[in-house]
Amino acid sequence: PPEHRYKDEIAMLELERHGVVHPFEKEYQLADGRRVPVLVSGARVTADRHLCTVVDLSGVKHAEAALRASEDRLRLAVEGAGMG
């Protein structure tokens, strides 16, 4: 998506200057329009070869959202019980 392109530009500068791209999060937009959260990193292998890794974070993001919802339910239950 356009709002994430600046992250790619920063990563390319980091790769050029230091030979590595430290992991960063962004989204990929699929052909059907869906967005997928990903973790991207990379490194220079030779002068003209680079290695890039992309990890789908969909499961992680789903688990984080479920944990937040569970924590909210627990907090509300404790607050509503009058004792903790």
C-alpha positions as CSV (number, residue, x, y, z in Angstrom):
1,P,0.0,0.0,0.0
2,P,1.2,3.5,-0.7
3,E,1.3,4.5,3.0
4,H,4.0,1.8,3.6
5,R,6.3,2.7,0.7
6,Y,8.4,5.1,2.8
7,K,9.3,2.1,4.9
8,D,10.8,0.3,1.8
9,E,12.8,3.5,1.0
10,I,14.2,3.6,4.5
11,A,15.0,-0.2,4.3
12,M,16.8,0.3,0.9
13,L,19.0,3.1,2.4
14,E,19.7,0.9,5.5
15,L,20.7,-1.9,3.2
16,E,22.9,0.3,1.1
17,R,24.7,1.9,4.1
18,H,25.0,-1.0,6.5
19,G,24.4,-4.2,4.5
20,V,21.4,-5.2,6.6
21,V,17.8,-4.3,7.0
22,H,16.6,-4.7,10.6
23,P,13.2,-6.3,10.9
24,F,10.3,-3.9,10.5
25,E,6.5,-4.3,10.1
26,K,4.4,-3.3,7.2
27,E,1.5,-4.6,5.1
28,Y,1.4,-6.2,1.8
29,Q,-1.7,-5.7,-0.4
30,L,-2.8,-8.8,-2.2
31,A,-4.3,-8.8,-5.7
32,D,-7.8,-9.2,-4.3
33,G,-7.3,-6.1,-2.1
34,R,-6.8,-7.9,1.2
35,R,-3.9,-6.6,3.4
36,V,-1.5,-8.9,5.2
37,P,0.7,-7.8,8.1
38,V,4.2,-8.9,7.5
39,L,7.7,-8.6,9.1
40,V,10.4,-7.8,6.6
41,S,14.2,-8.0,7.0
42,G,17.1,-8.4,4.7
43,A,20.9,-8.5,4.2
44,R,23.5,-8.1,1.5
45,V,25.0,-11.4,0.4
46,T,27.3,-10.2,-2.3
47,A,27.8,-6.9,-4.0
48,D,24.9,-7.6,-6.3
49,R,22.8,-10.1,-4.4
50,H,20.5,-9.6,-1.5
51,L,18.4,-11.8,0.7
52,C,15.0,-10.7,2.0
53,T,12.7,-12.5,4.4
54,V,9.0,-11.8,4.7
55,V,7.0,-13.4,7.5
56,D,3.2,-13.4,7.6
57,L,2.1,-11.9,10.9
58,S,-1.6,-12.6,10.5
59,G,-1.7,-15.3,13.1
60,V,0.4,-13.2,15.6
61,K,-1.9,-10.2,15.1
62,H,-5.0,-12.4,15.6
63,A,-3.6,-13.9,18.8
64,E,-2.7,-10.4,20.1
65,A,-6.2,-9.2,19.5
66,A,-7.7,-12.2,21.2
67,L,-5.4,-11.7,24.2
68,R,-6.4,-8.0,24.5
69,A,-10.1,-9.0,24.3
70,S,-9.6,-11.6,27.0
71,E,-7.7,-9.2,29.2
72,D,-10.5,-6.7,28.8
73,R,-13.2,-9.3,29.8
74,L,-11.1,-10.3,32.8
75,R,-10.7,-6.6,33.9
76,L,-14.4,-5.9,33.5
77,A,-15.2,-9.1,35.5
78,V,-12.9,-8.1,38.4
79,E,-14.1,-4.5,38.4
80,G,-17.7,-5.6,38.4
81,A,-17.2,-8.2,41.2
82,G,-16.4,-5.7,43.8
83,M,-13.5,-7.7,45.0
84,G,-10.4,-9.0,43.2
